[in-house]
Amino acid sequence: MKLDIQAEDRLGMALEILRVLAQNQCNIQALEVIPCHAFVSCDAQPDRWSQLQQQMLALPGVQAVRQIDLLPSERRRQHLDMLLSRLPDPIIDLDSEGGILHLNAAAADAFGATREQLEQMPVSRVIGNAGMGLDLAALLRQDGATVEVLPEGGTYLLDIQPVISHGQLNGAVMVLRSPQRIGQQLSSVKATHGEGIDTIIGISPAMLALQRQTLKFAALDLPVMILGETGTGKELLARALHEAGPRASAPFLAINCATLAENLLESELFGYAAGAFSGAQRGGKPGLFELADKGTIFLDEIGEMSPYLQAKLLRFLQDLRFRRIGGTSELKVDVRILCATHRDLEAMADSGEFRADLFYRLNVLNLHLPPLRQRREDIPLLADYFLRRAAEQLNCSKPTLSREALRQLCEAPWPGNIRQLQNVIFRSAALLEQQDQPASQVEIDIAQLAMGGLEGRRLTHGDEPPADSEVYAAMASLPDVVSKGGAGAERELEDVQGLDQALEAYEARLLANLWPLYPSTRRLAQRLQTSHAKIARKLKRYDIR
């Protein structure tokens, strides 16, 4: 029986309550006292409840006596258990001697035992660490420490934080993190919203074919090589490939092979064992291959990898087994390899600059991102996207482009490809003066583009400029990106025979341009905020396939 006794906060009240319980031969199992409340757990029989209640109420200052289900400490413990059970990482609460006071369900699963079996057990009995002595007492005295441990369930990185009260060590909290969980967290931190196939913007034939090919390759589990010039969006395509495939819920980790020295790149990819070299993290460190287990690794600029690492990567690709630097045990992971380069790897393989056997192992499937100068009909779509992003970041209304400005964007050579276009749009929007102007009149013209860094030069790569029909067809699906004034707009108005005909023409043009980007009635309906049944009828009416 558990009681809540509400009473005045006076000297001797708790003693009088205990005396009543003793007179009724009730064995007290727990007693908790807070101001104006005494909570008691005892073994009184249910038929003694009325008698106990009357005797308690007869005590001076007792205002109410009621039965409860849980004592405050039990209720707090229940809420704590519920909170900890929701956390995926194993968490252990230790006393000052290293005994387990409390742990969550994930910790019990990691150690392969029940919580009841583990509580009050020394933590040193359930944690191993690959042969090196785990000095728990020394770790508890540190102000936080990280080591690698090997309980029976697998490999974990162990974080220990001491619990200090009044200058004394009262215990510690331990958190175990598996390499795969760390990889998922890293992937989540680096990811941005909506990096699926929808982020591959373009209505040009080359981009529509690339989208279809990407969706086909996403369902396969083979290596993919992404080719393209610098700034064409190779990492974005790699993430879209990952997000569209069966590994979407697992980590996606990327590394640029050109930005790290050989030894640093090796330790980042393969990790290192404890004591592998001077200054190494205590307990070792997992590499990206280990962190991305069940997921995807993206190796950008693979053509810059040294011959030594090419040989080591080739050995890893044979059976996905490897050893950490300085380690003796062999690890096996399940990862999909995506790589990218702006160099001609096949020619490098022929000349001996790149291992031919590694090239053919990586080049199972390949995707080619065309440079921006070969997909100029996509520039209005990309400009609209970057204008919207710039307006969000600058916290201002979205500007439009004058027809002359858009024409110049479409005719520029763009040696830096999409990255250069993005920089020009962002700088132009940032330098645009919007004070005292209605949102509908905020416009970026040729002068503003020049301030944004776009030089007023024509094509230099031997590519023909896009025809007016191609540019204006892309503009038609973006009614708010281009300022539509002047003689062109007047001619369009003269051709309109009626409002219904004009609305139907615009609707057909809009659906035709959006359908390749959202090739299903449900996705297109979600984009246009309407029902998929309505979209299906419209597509059939305008014969859009």
FENWOMO-V26638 format. One record per helix or strand of 2 or more residues. SS is the DSSP state (alpha for helix, beta for strand). FROM is the first residue (numbers start at 1). TO is the last residue. If there is no record, write none. Layout:
# FENWOMO-V26638
ss->[SS,SS]
from->[FROM,FROM]
to->[TO,TO]
This chain:
# FENWOMO-V26638
ss->[beta,alpha,beta,beta,alpha,beta,alpha,beta,beta,alpha,alpha,alpha,alpha,beta,beta,beta,alpha,alpha,alpha,beta,alpha,beta,alpha,alpha,beta,alpha,alpha,beta,beta,beta,alpha,alpha,beta,alpha,alpha,beta,alpha,alpha,alpha,beta,alpha,alpha,beta,alpha,alpha,alpha,alpha]
from->[2,13,28,37,46,62,72,90,99,105,115,123,136,145,156,168,179,197,205,224,234,252,262,288,296,302,307,321,331,336,345,356,365,372,376,400,403,417,439,443,446,468,482,487,499,521,532]
to->[7,23,34,42,57,67,85,95,103,111,118,125,141,149,165,177,190,199,218,227,243,256,270,291,300,304,319,322,332,341,351,362,368,374,394,402,411,431,441,444,451,476,483,495,515,528,541]
